[in-house]
Amino acid sequence: MMDTIRNKLDDRGVSPVIGVILMVAITVILAAVIGSFVLGMGENVSEPAQASIGFEEKNSTAVTINHNGGDSLENATVNARVDGDSHTFSELNLDPGQSQTINASEFDTTPTFSDSEVEFIVTKDSQTVGTGTVEFSS
């Protein structure tokens, strides 16, 4: 009879302890979730720039880049690929509706545009914003 009474007394203490542990766990999880929303931990993700870009031959040594719409481009980079070689122009600043002409001499190494098919790639923050190919004549 004494064993039965002890078992009942031992079992009564288990349930409140488990309940307290569960309540503390739920409180900690809720605090973490609410804290992450309040502190804005998920807001640091930046979206890449989106723009409609057009390219056209200005003359045999220059290309005009047209910003047809989308996000403004500040300090964007233009890469020109000619015959497997890549050439970089690093200071493209365009708002929608604007255009900018870049001469071959303004690239880091001077490409030869005449009589070539040139692929242009505009990037901002390491994200490709626009690409195009221009067939240059002599």
Order of alpha helices (4+ residues) and beta strands (2+ residues): alpha-beta-beta-beta-beta-beta-beta-beta
